[in-house]
Amino acid sequence: MMDNMAASRRILVLLALLYCFLSSATASEKVHNVTYDGRSLFIHGKRELLVSGSIHYPRSTPEMWPDILDKAKRGGLDVIQTYVFWNIHEREKDKFTAEGRYDVVKFIKLVHEKGMYVTLRVGPFVQAEWNHGGLPYWLREIPDIIFRSDNEPFKKEMQKFVTMVINRMKEAKLFASQGGPIILAQIENEYTHVQESFRHKGDSYVQWAANMAVALNTGVPWIMCKQDNAPDPVINACNGRHCADTFTGPNKPYKPFLWTENWTAQFRSFGDPPSQRAAEDIAFSVARFFAKDGALVNYYMYYGGTNFNRTSSAFSTTRYYDEAPLDQYGLQREPKYSHLRDVHKAITMCTKPLLNGQANVQKINEFHEIRVYEKPKSNMCAAFLTNNHTKDYGKIAFRGQTYDLPPHSISILPDCKTVVLNTQYIVSQHNARNYKKSKLANNFKWEMYAEPIPNTKEIPAKSKFPLELYGLLKDTTDYAWYTTSIELGPEDLPLKKGTQPVLRVMSLGHAMVVFVNGVYVGSDHGTTASKACEVSAPANFVVGINHISILGSVMGLPDSGSYMEHRYAGPRYISILSLNTGTLDVTLNGWGHKVGINGEDHKIYTEEGLKNVNWKPVNGSGPALTWYKTKFTTPEGDGPVAIRMAGMGKGMIWVNGENIGRYWMTFLTPLGEPSQSEYHIPRSFFNEDKENLLVIFEEEAKGPQQVEILNVDRDTICSFISERHPPSIDSWATKKKKLHVVGEQPRTKASLLCPDRKKIAVVDFASYGDPAGSCGAYQLGSCNAAIAKQIVEQECLGKRSCTLSVDKSLYFKGNDPCPNVVKKLAVQVSCA
């Protein structure tokens, strides 16, 4: 009997253990999956509202990644979105490379370590203002290929690459289905823009791309952005500035609302003026999207970075989305960074009502609206009060209270009573970027080497006509020489004294420098809107053999549009005008070609290569096409570094053999300034214990005497708060589904915090009353408290952070000289 009881107990124990094992296995299966319905994504079985930001690994260095990702995490991001760039991973067909800043697996693993998810945009066409939209050049040379169409040669190569990428991710166990961080994958990119160009071949291509991707069994959902007819189960997503109101929504009711690109500014091309998008407008767009059932918002870009080497697309500037929340150097651009962080906190407080409550919309009038998410018979309630008028303040009555809203704003009420944030009122601090000349690094002693101008003796004619430039270069360099020669007799040259023949070169772009008999004739360039250019100028033609030499160059390959494989560049028509015998067409005269320039061939931008040519001291400006070199000491400190190309024209920069990108100072914006003057040099490019080599290739007749190495910081911090501003978002927290006050009773305050553990050294400006301006350029108004600066100095000097009350009794002591003025506090301090 006892034996039977013991046996029974053992069986029960074994059954219990088996149940636990099976339960654990089932739970494990549930943990590792990502699914969706019409409201949100489910990650590991849990509904999520997600804030995401685009960060492209090749546009910074691995040494910068940890700091950038830490700031993204502190900024409230849950997800990092990045592309896979085909043309840096597969420079030669079937050879996948991923080293240094191209190591996408290392980057994704680091994102995972920082506690964030990843959206992997496989493309493989990505656009992204990236050279050739991410597609490798060799694709163009495959017979009968048509990019991004139901074209067998293209589909074969696309499927091979996408499969290779997915397999790499699987091998590293990076998909959420494997316990990794990748929760979404994207196939194609904004295909709607070109789909109609390919007619039925476009429609069938979309179907093929979706089916091909899904069949790879990643275990995570696939998305297509700007693709209204995304085939099931692929989710169509929105790109734009105000997707809450411009996106018609998913093409099926069981797909969630995803916003894959919320443009934080606008990428810039050379010749473009500064691009800005106000933090208030971005904040409004984010709050409105989540208030209208949005499940994920991604900032494009959250950190833009730098287009090192020749990676930027045609005419795109070397810095990329510098106006993003994190600037080119990885520094926080305030108030954009912190104001959006505060919006994320406010949305997080509303998560439970947003995901579990019933939505109710009250349209008060054309501009005013109330959106409520509430769960009946509970305390779960969140409200979004909207004033969409662009100029007028509004009043909205809601549940027994009246709320004042500034123009184009949303007030967020996580408990349907308390305004924790209004998108138009920036409570967070502001800052300004400073460029300071390095004390150590500007010890330049310049030397120069003039690029030789070849003729048909060095580059004999082997083609009847000038070859197409993209096909000639094959994306290996920006430059190619074209040479021809023509014999002229005395009867050909003008007889009238002072009259010269004119050489005309017409090109499809992007730029060119023209010489006759080794003498500079002229140069010209296209623009991002029109790539064509023309040189038409007098030239020193002589009796006998004359040599025409043209250096054609590109500013990157195209990155968008249909039939990219059929775009062309380079000289197309060359003629000599004003001859006695009339116009002479030399287009079919016979042409020689050479890819690259002499300095590139000898790699004179490296320590070894520079020994291959003879350098001489710089004395003023050199001729067009001149190389300059110098040594310099590593800049002091450990912050970001830039080089200012003052006095220069157009060309490229190398530091210790690393190409930091194209520069262009003479292509001015409508405001009369270069689109970009300062160029980022990552700290990891410097030598620690010896001097650094700086080499510049200058295409124009300019000299380097004004070039400077600069330390970069954002140590100028500011606050601009009015008495109408709500208290900081940190005054509240949610606990057990209820909103609680943190600390003392919430009051409107100005807060300042120095970066990098520095302290407030100087109060540059302080005014309470009606000051105006922006950080770095505040001005006193007609109403000003005389003791404002004294109060700020007492509270802030010598401290890393300080908090200032916005209280008229403190500043005016009961004697308000301007009672009808809404009071503002403006403060600017310097950290050190």
Secondary structure as GFF3:
##gff-version 3
##sequence-region A 1 832
A	DSSP	alpha_helix	2	31	.	.	.	ID=ss1
A	DSSP	beta_strand	34	36	.	.	.	ID=ss2
A	DSSP	beta_strand	41	43	.	.	.	ID=ss3
A	DSSP	beta_strand	46	48	.	.	.	ID=ss4
A	DSSP	beta_strand	50	55	.	.	.	ID=ss5
A	DSSP	three_ten_helix	57	59	.	.	.	ID=ss6
A	DSSP	alpha_helix	65	74	.	.	.	ID=ss7
A	DSSP	beta_strand	79	83	.	.	.	ID=ss8
A	DSSP	alpha_helix	86	89	.	.	.	ID=ss9
A	DSSP	three_ten_helix	100	102	.	.	.	ID=ss10
A	DSSP	alpha_helix	104	113	.	.	.	ID=ss11
A	DSSP	beta_strand	117	123	.	.	.	ID=ss12
A	DSSP	three_ten_helix	131	134	.	.	.	ID=ss13
A	DSSP	three_ten_helix	137	141	.	.	.	ID=ss14
A	DSSP	alpha_helix	152	171	.	.	.	ID=ss15
A	DSSP	three_ten_helix	176	178	.	.	.	ID=ss16
A	DSSP	beta_strand	182	187	.	.	.	ID=ss17
A	DSSP	alpha_helix	192	195	.	.	.	ID=ss18
A	DSSP	three_ten_helix	196	198	.	.	.	ID=ss19
A	DSSP	alpha_helix	200	214	.	.	.	ID=ss20
A	DSSP	beta_strand	222	225	.	.	.	ID=ss21
A	DSSP	beta_strand	235	240	.	.	.	ID=ss22
A	DSSP	alpha_helix	243	246	.	.	.	ID=ss23
A	DSSP	beta_strand	257	263	.	.	.	ID=ss24
A	DSSP	alpha_helix	279	291	.	.	.	ID=ss25
A	DSSP	beta_strand	294	303	.	.	.	ID=ss26
A	DSSP	alpha_helix	336	349	.	.	.	ID=ss27
A	DSSP	alpha_helix	351	356	.	.	.	ID=ss28
A	DSSP	beta_strand	358	363	.	.	.	ID=ss29
A	DSSP	beta_strand	368	374	.	.	.	ID=ss30
A	DSSP	beta_strand	381	387	.	.	.	ID=ss31
A	DSSP	beta_strand	394	398	.	.	.	ID=ss32
A	DSSP	beta_strand	401	405	.	.	.	ID=ss33
A	DSSP	beta_strand	409	413	.	.	.	ID=ss34
A	DSSP	beta_strand	421	422	.	.	.	ID=ss35
A	DSSP	beta_strand	430	437	.	.	.	ID=ss36
A	DSSP	beta_strand	447	450	.	.	.	ID=ss37
A	DSSP	alpha_helix	469	473	.	.	.	ID=ss38
A	DSSP	beta_strand	479	488	.	.	.	ID=ss39
A	DSSP	beta_strand	502	507	.	.	.	ID=ss40
A	DSSP	beta_strand	511	516	.	.	.	ID=ss41
A	DSSP	beta_strand	519	525	.	.	.	ID=ss42
A	DSSP	beta_strand	533	538	.	.	.	ID=ss43
A	DSSP	beta_strand	544	553	.	.	.	ID=ss44
A	DSSP	three_ten_helix	564	566	.	.	.	ID=ss45
A	DSSP	beta_strand	571	577	.	.	.	ID=ss46
A	DSSP	beta_strand	584	585	.	.	.	ID=ss47
A	DSSP	beta_strand	592	595	.	.	.	ID=ss48
A	DSSP	alpha_helix	598	601	.	.	.	ID=ss49
A	DSSP	three_ten_helix	609	612	.	.	.	ID=ss50
A	DSSP	beta_strand	616	617	.	.	.	ID=ss51
A	DSSP	beta_strand	626	632	.	.	.	ID=ss52
A	DSSP	beta_strand	641	644	.	.	.	ID=ss53
A	DSSP	beta_strand	650	655	.	.	.	ID=ss54
A	DSSP	beta_strand	658	664	.	.	.	ID=ss55
A	DSSP	beta_strand	678	681	.	.	.	ID=ss56
A	DSSP	three_ten_helix	683	685	.	.	.	ID=ss57
A	DSSP	beta_strand	692	698	.	.	.	ID=ss58
A	DSSP	beta_strand	708	722	.	.	.	ID=ss59
A	DSSP	three_ten_helix	729	731	.	.	.	ID=ss60
A	DSSP	beta_strand	732	735	.	.	.	ID=ss61
A	DSSP	beta_strand	738	741	.	.	.	ID=ss62
A	DSSP	beta_strand	749	753	.	.	.	ID=ss63
A	DSSP	three_ten_helix	755	757	.	.	.	ID=ss64
A	DSSP	beta_strand	760	769	.	.	.	ID=ss65
A	DSSP	beta_strand	772	774	.	.	.	ID=ss66
A	DSSP	beta_strand	777	779	.	.	.	ID=ss67
A	DSSP	alpha_helix	788	796	.	.	.	ID=ss68
A	DSSP	beta_strand	801	805	.	.	.	ID=ss69
A	DSSP	alpha_helix	808	812	.	.	.	ID=ss70
A	DSSP	beta_strand	824	831	.	.	.	ID=ss71
###
